Amino acid sequence: MKYLLLCLMLLWPVSVQAYEAVPSPSLRLVLQARVTISPAVEVGDSDHGKRRFIPITGGSFTGEGIKGEVLAGGADWQLDRPDGVRELDALYSLRTDDGAVIIVHNKGLSVPDPRYLMTIPAFHAPAGKYEWLNRRVFVGRVSPVPGGGAVIISVFAAEG
């Protein structure tokens, strides 16, 4: 047992030094959507915090070799946690100008101070032209449109 412990202690510096710096991934803008929304529907207090949802009523999007409309019928289900953080959980659909329907599940966090609103959109696209959306990790940034009634969602692919 002492021999094993001694070997581990001697190997520890070697194993720590074996790690190399990994380059940070880069982000590339691949899609931007203007999503129209209705006023929030308050669900009320729950065991985890206050819940609401925001109906998605439509919109449009454009990006790398892709454009079309945001379909009505989705929603952003939100939870205001006791620590002041808002969890976002949006599910909605896009229809491309050539007729493909793509489901988007966009989860994220909104923190009021300092302001932070980021999401991790996941796409469920049919095989073919848009299946590349199924094979990447994305980061989203949500920005309100002045005057309300819509948000801009910018989607970035993580590269590297």
C-alpha positions in Angstrom: 0.0 0.0 0.0 2.9 2.4 0.9 4.5 1.5 -2.4 1.3 2.3 -4.4 0.9 5.6 -2.5 4.6 6.5 -3.2 4.2 5.7 -7.0 1.0 7.9 -7.2 2.8 10.8 -5.4 5.7 10.6 -7.8 3.5 10.4 -10.9 1.2 13.2 -9.9 3.5 16.0 -11.3 3.9 14.1 -14.5 0.2 13.7 -15.0 -0.5 17.4 -14.2 2.2 18.5 -16.7 0.8 16.3 -19.4 -2.2 18.5 -20.0 -1.8 21.0 -22.8 -3.7 24.3 -23.2 -6.7 23.7 -25.5 -7.7 26.6 -27.8 -11.0 28.2 -27.0 -13.8 27.5 -29.4 -14.9 30.3 -31.7 -18.4 31.4 -32.4 -19.8 32.0 -35.9 -23.2 33.7 -36.5 -25.3 31.2 -38.5 -28.9 32.4 -38.0 -30.9 35.4 -36.8 -34.6 35.4 -36.1 -37.1 38.1 -35.3 -39.7 36.3 -33.1 -43.0 38.0 -32.4 -44.6 37.3 -29.0 -47.7 37.9 -27.1 -47.8 39.2 -23.5 -46.8 36.7 -20.8 -49.4 34.4 -19.3 -48.8 34.1 -15.6 -49.2 30.5 -14.3 -48.3 31.4 -10.7 -46.2 30.1 -7.8 -44.9 26.6 -7.9 -42.6 24.5 -5.7 -39.6 25.8 -7.6 -40.6 29.5 -8.2 -43.0 31.6 -10.2 -44.0 30.2 -13.6 -45.2 31.9 -16.8 -45.2 31.3 -20.5 -44.8 33.7 -23.4 -46.7 32.6 -26.6 -44.8 32.8 -29.8 -47.0 34.2 -32.6 -44.7 34.1 -35.6 -41.7 35.9 -37.1 -39.0 35.4 -39.7 -35.4 34.2 -39.8 -32.4 34.3 -42.1 -28.9 32.8 -42.0 -26.3 30.7 -43.8 -28.2 29.2 -46.7 -31.4 29.2 -44.7 -34.4 31.6 -44.4 -38.1 31.4 -43.7 -40.7 32.0 -41.1 -41.2 31.3 -37.4 -44.4 29.4 -37.0 -47.1 30.5 -34.5 -47.9 28.1 -31.7 -44.7 27.8 -29.8 -44.0 29.3 -26.4 -41.2 30.2 -24.0 -41.9 28.5 -20.6 -40.2 30.4 -17.9 -39.4 29.9 -14.2 -38.4 32.7 -11.9 -36.2 31.0 -9.3 -35.9 32.3 -5.7 -32.3 33.4 -6.4 -33.5 35.9 -9.0 -32.4 33.8 -12.0 -35.0 33.2 -14.8 -34.9 29.8 -16.5 -36.0 29.9 -20.2 -37.4 26.8 -22.0 -38.7 27.7 -25.4 -40.1 25.2 -27.9 -41.1 26.4 -31.4 -40.8 25.6 -35.1 -39.3 27.2 -38.2 -40.5 26.7 -41.8 -37.8 27.3 -44.4 -38.7 29.0 -47.7 -38.4 25.6 -49.4 -40.9 24.0 -47.0 -38.7 22.2 -44.5 -40.0 22.3 -40.9 -37.3 22.5 -38.1 -38.1 22.2 -34.4 -36.1 24.4 -32.1 -35.7 23.7 -28.3 -34.0 26.7 -26.8 -33.1 26.6 -23.1 -31.2 29.3 -21.3 -30.8 31.7 -18.3 -31.6 35.3 -17.7 -29.8 37.1 -14.9 -30.7 40.7 -14.1 -27.5 42.0 -12.6 -25.2 42.0 -14.2 -27.4 41.6 -17.3 -26.9 38.1 -18.8 -29.2 36.4 -21.2 -27.8 33.4 -23.1 -29.4 30.2 -24.5 -28.4 26.8 -25.9 -30.6 26.2 -28.9 -31.0 22.6 -30.2 -32.3 22.0 -33.7 -34.3 19.0 -34.9 -34.1 19.2 -38.7 -35.1 16.7 -41.3 -32.4 14.7 -43.2 -31.0 16.6 -46.2 -30.1 20.2 -46.7 -30.6 21.3 -43.1 -29.3 18.3 -41.2 -26.1 20.2 -40.4 -28.2 21.9 -37.7 -28.5 18.5 -35.9 -24.7 18.2 -35.8 -23.5 21.3 -34.1 -23.6 22.9 -30.6 -25.1 26.4 -30.7 -25.1 29.4 -28.4 -27.9 32.0 -28.6 -28.3 35.6 -27.5 -31.8 37.0 -27.0 -32.3 40.8 -27.4 -35.7 42.6 -26.9 -37.0 44.7 -29.7 -37.6 48.3 -28.6 -41.3 48.8 -28.1 -41.9 45.2 -27.2 -43.8 42.5 -29.0 -40.8 40.8 -30.4 -37.3 39.6 -29.6 -34.2 39.0 -31.8 -32.5 35.7 -31.4 -29.0 35.4 -32.7 -27.6 31.9 -33.0 -23.9 31.1 -33.1 -22.3 27.8 -34.0 -19.4 26.8 -31.7 -16.4 26.0 -33.9 -13.0 24.4 -33.2 
